[in-house]
Amino acid sequence: MELDLPVLSFIIWLPIFSAVIVLWLGSLGEAEIGKFVALAASLFTFAASILLYTGFDIATANMQFVEKATWIERFRADYYLGVDGISMPLVLLTTFLTPIVIIAGWEIIRVRSTQYFAAFLLLEGLMVGVFSALDGLLFYVFWEAMLVPMFLIIGVWGGDRRVYATVKFFLYTFLGSVFMLVALIYLSLQAGSYSILDFHELPLSMFEQLMIFSAFLLAFAVKVPMWPVHTWLPDAHVEAPTGGSVILAAVLLKMGGYGFIRFSLPITPDASQALDWLMIGLSLIAIVYISFVALAQQDMKKLIAYSSIAHMGFVTLGFFIVFSIALNGNGGDGTRLALQGGMVQMISHGLISGALFLCVGVMYDRLHTRQIHDYGGVINTMPKFAALMVLFALANAGLPGTSGFVGEFFVILAAFQANLWIAFVAATTLVMGAAYTLWMVKRVVFGDITNKSVGTLQDIGHREFSMLAFLALAILLIGVWPAPLVEVMEQTLGQLIEHVLQSKL
């Protein structure tokens, strides 16, 4: 959809320019005003992003809200933005969570508070840029620039081992992205531009596709993260402040899944089909093995971090079983169900993992410990908080009626059309997810108070209740009525399936 108003540019640059204003206010000693400016900017950005949904035409698979202008003429790179049924929900997820993160840090962040809120505003604009960019070079700039504010958020406001965690996070993600840059440069030389849509139509030999797929895999697998390049994530989560953990799990991990569905599948369909066994195998390892690792954790943040890896395994599984489904003659509805499941799982996991990290943050702010054995009987002193945390835990376990059930159910249904054993192994996550999540809740929320400090806890106030309640409503809404989310993806995923299942050889 072509609009006179540059909605996407507004959503990208409003938080970025607002971050500069917040930093300026901080330098003047006006930290309180800076906080209100940050919150107002994030709310305005979210309000503007709603226009993407209300003005979205679900009857077409074409890019909408397109903006295009010459950027670097010498490299044939453009300032080229647009969204479709794949990227628009991810933009909404990003803009919805940013105000919640700012509210979460409102009374907690006392040191360099304006820099903290400015970093999140900057991060928001860059993340929206990643999901909106239709130029490969522009995508890469947003993708790499996004590392800087997250590096600072963990490195400045993180825990005792924050320097180790930030360096590990930066090296893993940056080194993987270097190979993606090489692939993008090669594609631009072949296509004559950096347009991602031109890359989709580019004829490539099998050797070219395998090399490009491998380069993308190194970048996107680290970001998801897939086993065995997942080890940076638990360290980053444990050391990050609560807001950093929320955005890291809820949005940054989704960029890996988005990369697979935007780049790997449509640009290298033959290589994707040839290596689908590898992607399915790695996804199933993440689902099963990492679930057992989560079960052994004593740190609540580490448990949720490993849970994220297991749940993101469903995303990559859904994306790469489409070839097996088509091979079995179950294309059309089966392949679309697999891709829809992967997409819904990304949105759902963003909401649920963000909510769980906020719950851990609420408890950590009071007792300054994340160890499960330091709690017990929280429901006796914090009944409102306990009710919300149990809801989020049940959603994480895939309870029907919550968003956590929808995506996983779609993928498992689709997996049955691909291979019975794949479906069986994938379905074990419903058991394992319930095991590690409910085991944590049982020991933290229920039972008798064994730690005297728990007896002194105060229940959540209006600020904390509001941020958790908004997430609870979103999780229940998608769980009960997923149609508004699924409908916007329908045409885009249908076109993607046609593209992916058509050989370029």
Sequence and secondary structure as in RCSB ss.txt:
>XXXX:A:sequence
MELDLPVLSFIIWLPIFSAVIVLWLGSLGEAEIGKFVALAASLFTFAASILLYTGFDIATANMQFVEKATWIERF
RADYYLGVDGISMPLVLLTTFLTPIVIIAGWEIIRVRSTQYFAAFLLLEGLMVGVFSALDGLLFYVFWEAMLVPM
FLIIGVWGGDRRVYATVKFFLYTFLGSVFMLVALIYLSLQAGSYSILDFHELPLSMFEQLMIFSAFLLAFAVKVP
MWPVHTWLPDAHVEAPTGGSVILAAVLLKMGGYGFIRFSLPITPDASQALDWLMIGLSLIAIVYISFVALAQQDM
KKLIAYSSIAHMGFVTLGFFIVFSIALNGNGGDGTRLALQGGMVQMISHGLISGALFLCVGVMYDRLHTRQIHDY
GGVINTMPKFAALMVLFALANAGLPGTSGFVGEFFVILAAFQANLWIAFVAATTLVMGAAYTLWMVKRVVFGDIT
NKSVGTLQDIGHREFSMLAFLALAILLIGVWPAPLVEVMEQTLGQLIEHVLQSKL
>XXXX:A:secstr
   SS HHHHHHHHHHHHHHHHHHHHHTT HHHHHHHHHHHHHHHHHHHHHHHHT  TT  S EEEEEEEEEGGG
TEEEEEEE TTHHHHHHHHHHHHHHHHHHTTTT  SSHHHHHHHHHHHHHHHHHHHHB BHHHHHHHHHHTHHHH
HHHHHHHS TTHHHHHHHHHHHHHHHHHHHHHHHHHHHHHHSS BHHHHHH    HHHHHHHHHHHHHHHHHHTT
 TTS THHHHHHHHS HHHHHHIIIIITHHHHHHIIIIIHHHSHHHHHHTHHHHHHHHHHHHHHHHHHHHT  BH
HHHHHHHHHHHHHHHHHHHHSHHHHHHTT TTHHHHHHHHHHHHHHHHHHHHHHHHHHHHHHHHHHHS  BGGG 
  HHHH HHHHHHHHHHHHHHTT TTSHHHHHHHHHHHHHHHH HHHHHHHHHHHHHHHHHHHHHHHHHTSS   
SGGGGG     HHHHHHHHHHHHHHHHHHH  HHHHHHHHHHHHHHHHHHTS   
